[in-house]
Amino acid sequence: MIPESQQIIKNGLWSNNPALVQLLGLCPLLAVSNTFINGLGLGIATTMVLAGSNGSVSLIRNFIPKEIRIPIFVMMIASFVTNISLLMNAYTYDLFLTLGIFIPLIVTNCAIIGRAESFASKNKFLPSLLDGLMQGLGFTAVLCLLGVARELVGQGTLFYGAEQLFGEWAKNLTLSFYLTDSKFLFAILPPGAFVFLGLIIAWKNSIDAKSEKTKKASKQQSVEQASEVLLNE
């Protein structure tokens, strides 16, 4: 894999994750991630729109007048969202109803418009397609992680509603870890999502800080070893 592709993958999944670093698309992130399946469904839809819009913008980037590029980007994104919405309406109708307004609101997701403007409009097709895919997967990963945490704490289940995305056979996928007469609403509602998202961001920042500290220590050790070699000579 070429270094450029490796950097694009790293940026999308970790270093420049749209949810954890750029803090974009927080409205659907916090509202929809009350279960793993809801988060996965919206994440897949967002990823498909990101990849499609990035690739399309890249293909016609040299033909778009700079003065009207943003309206054109929005129209292109809206066309992909409409197609995804129709597909979900046809094949995952129950999930489509559950996600509701947050499917069409993908059009206004700043992460999608931002990648079209900052990356796809300046790069070739394949890197732009990869960038959209990785940014989408990074966003989906956070949605799913939040969904797992909120679903487990809020109602004691995992993969609840899997049949909405995968079909009737997936009803048996639901796992129950504890039974309760009433759900823990704080975890299920958006305030709980803020708390869990903050914990995830803190966890990521902690890993980044440890990694940076290790790199500095390794670099310092290399400098000291080089100095010793020069002194011995």
Secondary structure, DSSP 8 states (H G I E B T S, - for coil): --HHHHHHHHIIIIIT-TTTTS--SHHHHHHHTTSHHHHHHHHHHHHHHHHHHHHHHHHTGGGS-GGGHHHHHHHHHHHHHHHHHHHHHHH-HHHHHHHGGGTGGGGG-HHHHHHHHHTGGGS-HHHHHHHHHHHHHHHHHHHHHHHHHHHHHHHSEESTTTHHHH-GGGGGG-EES---SS--HHHHSHHHHHHHHHHHHHHHHHHHHHHHHHHHHHHHHHHHHHHHHHHH-
